[in-house]
Amino acid sequence: MAFRSLALATTILVFSTSANAELITNGSFTGPVDNGVFSPPAVPPGWSIFQGTPDTQDVDHPSGVVSQPDWQFVVQPSGPSPDGGTFLGLVYSENQPNHNPEAVFQHIAGLTAGRIYEISWYQANFGAATLGGEFVYAGGNGIQISFVQPGTTDELVWSIGDPMNVGPDWIYQSILLGAVADSVDLVIGLSSPVPSYLSIDGISMTEVAVIPVPAAVWLFGSGLIGLIGIATRKRA
């Protein structure tokens, strides 16, 4: 997989947000848990496969595999995410085609170029393994939020969530970004080529109100958010 780096460092000063319309459909990843080895991947309604075979799962069905009960979490979840219900599982495995991590995408319309949007989600790293130890995905990784502009094949990295080692708990993540077009394909994947299995739930995207902050306030570190380091890569 070819990577190109872009040098970009943008500082956005904001006070937080108003309640605007939700732009993501089925950010709760609500859907049937049915990802048996011989069944089609059960991607939740509203989402499409970007690469690999992502899983719809819950705390009772590791990897979403109903017909193959030999799969288990490496660490048992403390419970569902605060969003509740089913959630999405993504693996990085050397057995994946071209060694690409699993990923899903959704077309997001109704953006306004130049305006600021907040994306938030819950993520966890319960890992996944077979009972016999044939497959073990227990490495640390983070959720990667990217986009593909319609009509292009370049995947631009917006942000990478906090790296997580295997553990029982969910953590909350939130990023701000500036729209560069009126629609994009939002891509959710993993950030590193490490054998691992992460879960994501409750993803949301809304427009935020931007209020310039005086320079004197900036000097005290109030409201500083950095959007640094955008990379592009070709879609396989």
VMD Tcl script that draws the C-alpha trace (Angstrom):
set ca {
  {0.00 0.00 0.00}
  {1.51 3.31 -1.07}
  {1.51 6.24 1.35}
  {2.07 9.92 0.70}
  {2.48 12.54 3.37}
  {1.09 16.03 3.26}
  {2.48 18.74 5.50}
  {-0.53 20.41 7.07}
  {-0.94 22.01 10.47}
  {-4.12 23.92 11.13}
  {-5.20 25.46 14.42}
  {-8.89 25.94 15.12}
  {-10.05 27.95 18.11}
  {-13.61 27.21 19.15}
  {-16.04 27.28 21.96}
  {-18.26 24.26 21.80}
  {-21.19 23.38 19.99}
  {-24.83 23.71 19.28}
  {-27.30 20.89 18.76}
  {-27.38 20.48 14.97}
  {-28.77 17.78 12.72}
  {-27.08 14.38 12.84}
  {-25.33 13.65 9.54}
  {-24.53 9.95 10.04}
  {-27.14 7.26 9.45}
  {-27.19 4.42 12.00}
  {-24.19 5.58 13.98}
  {-25.25 3.01 16.58}
  {-24.39 0.19 14.14}
  {-27.72 -1.44 14.89}
  {-28.12 -4.61 12.86}
  {-28.30 -8.40 12.90}
  {-25.46 -10.37 14.45}
  {-24.83 -12.98 11.76}
  {-21.25 -13.23 10.58}
  {-20.71 -16.98 10.35}
  {-17.67 -18.13 8.45}
  {-19.85 -19.13 5.49}
  {-22.26 -16.19 5.73}
  {-21.98 -12.76 4.13}
  {-20.61 -10.05 6.46}
  {-23.48 -8.47 8.39}
  {-22.63 -4.81 7.86}
  {-25.23 -2.67 9.67}
  {-27.85 -0.86 7.54}
  {-26.59 2.46 6.26}
  {-22.98 1.25 5.98}
  {-21.00 -0.40 3.19}
  {-17.80 -2.43 3.12}
  {-14.70 -0.42 2.23}
  {-12.37 -3.40 2.57}
  {-12.25 -6.74 4.35}
  {-15.20 -8.34 6.17}
  {-16.24 -6.11 9.10}
  {-18.48 -7.63 11.78}
  {-21.67 -6.63 13.55}
  {-21.39 -8.02 17.07}
  {-22.55 -7.69 20.67}
  {-21.06 -8.60 24.03}
  {-22.37 -12.18 23.72}
  {-21.09 -12.83 20.19}
  {-17.36 -12.16 19.74}
  {-16.52 -11.27 16.16}
  {-20.24 -11.54 15.41}
  {-19.78 -15.25 14.68}
  {-22.99 -17.08 15.57}
  {-22.41 -20.35 13.72}
  {-18.78 -20.74 14.89}
  {-18.80 -20.47 18.72}
  {-15.06 -21.16 19.03}
  {-14.36 -17.41 18.73}
  {-13.97 -15.44 21.94}
  {-12.93 -12.01 23.16}
  {-9.37 -11.90 24.51}
  {-10.78 -9.77 27.36}
  {-14.47 -9.94 28.22}
  {-16.19 -6.55 27.72}
  {-17.34 -4.72 30.83}
  {-20.63 -4.30 28.97}
  {-22.11 -2.60 25.91}
  {-20.93 0.88 25.05}
  {-22.90 3.83 26.49}
  {-24.71 3.83 23.14}
  {-25.93 0.27 23.84}
  {-26.89 -2.64 21.58}
  {-24.76 -3.98 18.76}
  {-21.46 -2.49 17.66}
  {-18.94 -2.83 14.83}
  {-15.80 -4.99 14.96}
  {-12.74 -4.35 12.76}
  {-9.68 -6.59 12.47}
  {-6.19 -6.13 11.12}
  {-4.87 -9.51 10.01}
  {-2.01 -10.55 7.79}
  {-4.55 -12.87 6.16}
  {-6.53 -9.88 4.83}
  {-6.10 -9.15 1.10}
  {-3.08 -6.88 0.59}
  {-2.76 -6.82 4.41}
  {-5.36 -4.05 4.55}
  {-7.34 -3.61 7.80}
  {-11.10 -4.02 7.66}
  {-13.06 -0.83 7.12}
  {-16.58 0.44 6.42}
  {-17.79 3.64 4.79}
  {-20.87 5.82 4.43}
  {-21.63 8.66 2.03}
  {-22.15 11.89 4.00}
  {-24.03 14.71 2.27}
  {-25.22 18.10 3.46}
  {-21.81 19.49 4.43}
  {-20.74 23.08 3.83}
  {-17.14 23.63 2.75}
  {-15.24 25.71 5.27}
  {-17.49 24.90 8.21}
  {-16.39 22.90 11.24}
  {-17.84 19.51 12.20}
  {-17.43 17.31 15.24}
  {-17.13 13.53 14.97}
  {-17.39 11.55 18.20}
  {-17.51 7.83 18.95}
  {-16.84 5.12 21.52}
  {-14.04 2.65 20.92}
  {-12.79 -0.47 22.70}
  {-10.14 -3.15 22.26}
  {-11.44 -6.48 23.52}
  {-9.30 -8.42 21.06}
  {-10.48 -11.66 19.43}
  {-9.13 -15.20 19.29}
  {-10.13 -18.77 18.55}
  {-10.32 -21.14 21.51}
  {-7.51 -23.24 20.08}
  {-5.26 -20.23 19.59}
  {-5.04 -20.63 15.81}
  {-5.93 -16.96 15.38}
  {-5.13 -14.33 18.02}
  {-5.71 -10.61 17.52}
  {-4.53 -8.98 20.74}
  {-2.34 -6.07 19.68}
  {-2.78 -2.39 20.46}
  {-4.38 -0.16 17.83}
  {-6.60 2.87 17.29}
  {-9.65 3.75 15.22}
  {-8.84 5.78 12.11}
  {-11.39 8.24 10.72}
  {-10.81 9.07 7.06}
  {-12.68 10.26 4.01}
  {-12.71 9.76 0.27}
  {-14.02 12.60 -1.84}
  {-16.54 11.30 -4.39}
  {-14.92 10.74 -7.76}
  {-11.43 10.16 -6.32}
  {-9.48 7.17 -5.01}
  {-7.37 9.01 -2.42}
  {-8.14 8.24 1.22}
  {-7.31 11.29 3.37}
  {-6.69 10.64 7.05}
  {-8.65 13.05 9.23}
  {-7.73 11.70 12.63}
  {-6.59 8.66 14.55}
  {-8.21 7.78 17.88}
  {-6.17 7.10 20.98}
  {-4.23 3.83 20.68}
  {-5.67 1.17 22.98}
  {-4.23 -2.02 24.41}
  {-6.53 -4.95 25.09}
  {-8.89 -4.21 27.97}
  {-12.55 -4.42 29.08}
  {-13.67 -0.80 28.79}
  {-14.98 1.67 26.23}
  {-13.46 5.13 25.83}
  {-14.97 8.26 24.30}
  {-13.24 10.03 21.41}
  {-13.99 13.36 19.73}
  {-12.36 15.32 16.91}
  {-13.04 18.55 15.02}
  {-12.49 18.95 11.29}
  {-13.07 21.44 8.53}
  {-15.14 20.33 5.54}
  {-13.51 20.77 2.13}
  {-16.53 19.69 0.04}
  {-20.31 19.41 0.33}
  {-20.17 15.61 0.52}
  {-17.63 12.91 1.37}
  {-17.39 9.17 1.90}
  {-16.63 8.72 5.59}
  {-14.33 5.72 6.18}
  {-13.80 3.95 9.54}
  {-10.83 1.64 9.84}
  {-7.75 0.86 11.96}
  {-4.67 3.03 12.20}
  {-1.79 0.53 12.37}
  {-0.77 -2.75 10.69}
  {-0.79 -4.65 14.00}
  {-2.76 -7.90 14.46}
  {-5.66 -6.53 16.50}
  {-9.43 -6.38 16.75}
  {-11.12 -3.12 17.78}
  {-14.76 -2.22 18.29}
  {-16.54 1.07 17.60}
  {-20.02 2.29 18.51}
  {-22.14 5.42 18.74}
  {-20.41 7.46 16.03}
  {-21.94 10.91 15.47}
  {-21.20 13.86 13.17}
  {-22.70 17.32 13.64}
  {-21.81 20.88 12.69}
  {-20.40 23.04 15.46}
  {-20.54 26.77 16.10}
  {-17.13 28.39 15.68}
  {-16.29 31.46 17.77}
  {-12.87 33.10 17.29}
  {-10.86 33.26 20.52}
  {-8.69 36.34 21.30}
  {-4.96 35.78 21.09}
  {-4.53 36.54 24.79}
  {-6.87 33.69 25.65}
  {-4.97 31.40 23.30}
  {-1.79 32.11 25.23}
  {-3.40 30.54 28.27}
  {-4.23 27.45 26.25}
  {-8.00 27.86 26.25}
  {-9.89 26.21 23.45}
  {-6.86 25.12 21.42}
  {-7.45 22.22 19.08}
  {-4.85 21.02 16.58}
  {-5.58 19.25 13.35}
  {-2.14 17.99 12.36}
  {-0.71 15.54 9.95}
  {-2.91 14.54 7.08}
  {-1.74 11.60 5.04}
  {-3.14 10.17 1.89}
  {-3.12 6.66 0.64}
  {-4.46 4.97 -2.43}
  {-7.51 2.79 -2.01}
  {-6.55 -0.82 -2.77}
}
mol new
graphics top color blue
foreach p $ca { graphics top sphere $p radius 0.5 }
foreach p [lrange $ca 0 end-1] q [lrange $ca 1 end] { graphics top cylinder $p $q radius 0.2 }
display resetview
